[in-house]
Amino acid sequence: MIRHAHISRAGGMARMSRTGRIGRIAVFPLLIVLAACGTQRVDGIPASGATPARPGPDRSAAVDGPVPDRSVLEARARSLESAMELIYVIDVPGFAVAKQSLGPSGDDGFQSAYVAASGGGQIHLRVDRGTFPDATCESGAQRSCRPDGDRTWYSAKGGQHEYVRVEDGHVVRLDADSASVDREVLRAALISAHRADDRELDALLPEEPARSAAPVERGDLPPVGDGAPDNEVNAGG
């Protein structure tokens, strides 16, 4: 269930690869230096084993001011190569999103990483189209995978653990190193995971790349002919 990824660079910013593989090896060590302050509270977290509630975004933390037109947000999402409906955010105390980690996953999915302000913990969020049937959740000597709530599964393997929640037509995944992020924190992140609203999209998405300026007109090109530079020596020159 837990796979690996690498970072690629496109459009002037570092991106996670589009393969949908999880970027713990390449991404997480890099993001340690990107930890940022500023957190949001998550209240009403049920005990492990209870069916996760799905609270909406914390409106009290919303920033005042106008929100860009929906078409502008859609253009910014397209520049990230992610579908708007698959862009999710989480609200976990002590963790902040690393903007450099934003990128597509699969065909038009989304992924990002949240870094702890202290302690080095990192949570990787990935949202892809598809499903997660019970048949893929098997137990073995090196792996444990079991249901933990409505359409929710937990697995652990090789020092990593992951929560998966199946939505309508897509799957939300959250994984982390089990030594730096414990199960309750990872579960709290899953409970808080929700589709970003317009204000959250505005705060999260990179600005749309600026269109290139018109080409500079050269003064040494003749107005007619094949456009070869005019190298004629003028009088006195």
Buried (B, 14 or more C-beta within 10 A) or exposed (E): BBBBBEBEEEEEBBBBBBBBBBBBEBBBEBBEEBBBEEBBEBEEBEEEEEEBEEBEBBEEEEEEEEBBEEEBBBBBBEBBBBBBBBBBBBBBEBBBBBBBBBBBBBBBBBBBBBBBBEEBBBBBBBBBBEEBEEEEBEEEEEBBBEEBBEBBBBBBBEEBBBBBBBBEEBBBBBBBBBEBBEBEBBBBBBBBBBBBBBBBBBBBBBEBEEEEEEEEEEEEEEEEEEEEEEEEEEEEE
